[in-house]
Amino acid sequence: MSDDRTHVQEFFTARAADWDSRFPDDGPAYAAAVSELGLREGARVLDAGCGTGRALPSLRGAVGPSGVVLGADLTPAMLEAAIRAGRDADGQLLLVDVAALPLRSESLDAVFAAGLIAHLPRPAENLRELARVVRPGGTLALFHPIGRAALAARQGRRITPADLRAEPNLRPLLAGSGWRMTSYVDEDDRFLALAVREA
């Protein structure tokens, strides 16, 4: 296990038990972001870095009973919290690293990733792995329920020019990883970058 993986697991293990209670009002933001993916009945979608599974109910609602919803996370404690919250009823939970997904190439229609990009040790390589499992024309949503400035303030830091979520950095990062950015929103109440998997 790499130091990056260990660091991520330690960070989220320490916060898993009270994660949902710390952010109780995020549900509508998750639902709105999922709706922008444009998922259809029967679609196959992955919540990459699903944490406690807050997006899973909205993803299930979007794809219906005939769709497939997967939630992948590296931290057992976060998946255990998702199960305690009953969100495993909305999707199959996988204890895996999104850097090496046990999924066939081009087997999904979309990937939803809330708060994930800041925790990717090798963003370009890791985004290529997400592209690998999505069919050409499929979609990716990089989401956070608050914008970059609000998140930085919450964490007691300043936004730097090197921030991966800044549009001038994110657009070429996605392009070099098999994605084409189609929309970008960074407001106080949400961050959402949508991209389409290139052929």
C-alpha positions in Angstrom: 0.0 0.0 0.0 1.4 3.4 -1.0 1.9 6.3 1.4 -0.8 8.2 -0.7 -3.3 5.5 -0.1 -2.5 5.2 3.6 -2.7 9.0 4.0 -6.2 9.1 2.4 -7.4 6.2 4.5 -6.2 7.7 7.7 -7.7 11.1 6.9 -11.2 9.6 6.1 -11.2 6.9 8.8 -10.8 9.6 11.4 -13.8 11.5 10.0 -16.1 8.7 8.8 -18.3 8.3 12.0 -19.5 11.9 12.0 -19.1 12.8 8.3 -22.8 13.1 7.4 -23.6 15.0 10.6 -20.9 17.5 9.8 -22.5 18.3 6.4 -26.2 17.6 6.9 -27.5 20.1 4.3 -25.6 18.8 1.3 -28.3 16.5 -0.1 -30.0 19.0 -2.4 -26.6 20.0 -3.9 -25.8 16.3 -4.6 -29.2 15.8 -6.2 -28.8 18.8 -8.4 -25.3 17.8 -9.5 -26.5 14.2 -10.3 -29.3 15.6 -12.4 -26.8 17.5 -14.6 -25.2 14.2 -15.6 -28.3 13.5 -17.7 -28.5 9.9 -16.8 -31.1 7.7 -18.4 -33.1 4.8 -17.1 -31.0 1.7 -17.2 -27.6 3.6 -17.3 -24.5 2.3 -15.5 -22.8 4.8 -13.2 -19.9 4.8 -10.7 -19.7 7.1 -7.7 -15.9 7.3 -7.5 -14.7 8.0 -4.0 -18.3 7.6 -2.8 -17.4 8.1 0.9 -20.6 7.6 3.0 -22.7 7.2 -0.2 -24.5 10.6 -0.2 -24.9 10.6 -4.0 -26.1 7.0 -4.2 -29.8 7.7 -3.6 -29.9 10.4 -6.3 -27.9 8.2 -8.7 -30.3 5.3 -8.2 -33.2 7.6 -8.7 -31.7 8.7 -12.0 -31.0 5.3 -13.5 -34.0 3.5 -12.0 -34.3 -0.1 -10.9 -32.9 -1.4 -14.2 -29.7 0.7 -14.0 -26.4 -0.2 -12.2 -25.0 2.0 -9.5 -21.6 1.3 -8.0 -20.0 3.2 -5.1 -16.2 2.8 -4.9 -14.1 4.0 -2.0 -10.7 3.2 -0.5 -11.6 3.7 3.1 -13.5 0.8 4.9 -14.8 3.1 7.6 -16.6 5.3 5.0 -18.2 2.4 3.4 -19.3 1.1 6.8 -20.9 4.5 7.4 -22.7 4.2 4.0 -24.1 0.8 5.1 -25.2 2.2 8.5 -27.1 4.9 6.6 -28.8 2.3 4.4 -27.3 3.6 1.2 -26.0 0.2 0.2 -29.6 -0.4 -0.9 -29.1 2.2 -3.7 -25.8 0.8 -5.1 -23.2 -1.9 -4.8 -20.3 -0.8 -2.6 -16.8 -1.7 -3.6 -13.7 -1.4 -1.4 -11.3 -0.4 -4.2 -8.8 2.3 -5.2 -10.3 4.3 -8.1 -6.7 4.4 -9.5 -7.1 0.7 -10.4 -10.8 -0.2 -10.9 -11.8 -3.8 -11.3 -14.2 -2.9 -14.1 -14.1 -3.7 -17.9 -13.1 -0.9 -20.2 -16.0 1.2 -21.5 -18.5 -0.6 -19.2 -20.0 2.5 -17.7 -22.1 5.4 -18.9 -20.9 8.0 -16.3 -18.8 8.7 -13.3 -19.8 11.0 -10.5 -16.9 12.1 -8.3 -17.6 14.4 -5.3 -14.5 15.9 -3.7 -12.3 13.3 -5.3 -9.8 15.2 -7.4 -8.0 16.8 -4.4 -7.2 13.3 -3.1 -5.9 11.8 -6.3 -2.1 11.1 -6.0 -1.6 11.2 -9.8 -4.5 13.2 -11.2 -3.8 12.7 -14.9 -3.2 9.0 -14.6 -6.2 8.6 -12.2 -8.5 10.5 -14.5 -7.3 8.3 -17.4 -8.4 5.3 -15.4 -11.9 6.8 -14.9 -12.0 7.4 -18.7 -11.0 3.8 -19.4 -14.1 2.5 -17.7 -16.5 4.9 -19.4 -17.8 4.5 -22.9 -17.0 7.1 -25.5 -19.5 9.9 -25.1 -20.1 9.0 -21.5 -19.9 11.7 -18.8 -17.9 12.7 -15.8 -19.0 15.1 -13.0 -16.4 16.5 -10.7 -18.4 18.0 -7.9 -18.1 19.6 -4.5 -21.1 20.9 -2.5 -19.3 24.3 -2.0 -17.1 26.3 -4.3 -13.3 26.6 -4.2 -13.2 29.8 -2.3 -15.7 28.6 0.3 -13.9 25.3 0.7 -10.5 27.1 1.2 -12.1 29.4 3.8 -13.5 26.4 5.6 -10.1 24.7 5.7 -8.3 27.9 6.7 -6.2 28.2 3.6 -6.1 30.4 0.5 -6.7 29.3 -3.1 -3.4 29.1 -5.0 -2.8 29.3 -8.8 -1.8 25.7 -8.7 -5.3 24.5 -7.5 -6.3 21.6 -9.8 -9.9 22.7 -9.7 -9.2 26.1 -11.2 -10.6 26.1 -14.8 -7.2 26.9 -16.5 -5.7 23.9 -14.8 -8.6 21.5 -14.9 -9.5 21.9 -18.6 -6.0 20.8 -19.9 -5.8 18.1 -17.2 -9.0 16.6 -18.4 -8.1 17.0 -22.0 -4.9 15.1 -21.5 -6.7 12.3 -19.7 -9.3 11.5 -22.3 -12.0 13.9 -21.3 -13.4 17.1 -22.9 -14.8 19.7 -20.4 -18.3 20.8 -21.4 -19.2 23.1 -18.5 -17.6 24.6 -15.4 -19.3 26.3 -12.4 -17.4 27.5 -9.3 -19.8 29.4 -7.0 -20.0 29.7 -3.3 -22.7 27.0 -3.1 -21.2 24.5 -5.5 -18.3 23.4 -7.7 -19.3 21.3 -10.8 -17.2 20.5 -13.8 -18.8 18.3 -16.4 -16.8 16.4 -19.1 -17.4 14.0 -21.9 -15.3 10.9 -22.6 -13.5 11.4 -25.9 -13.6 8.6 -28.5 
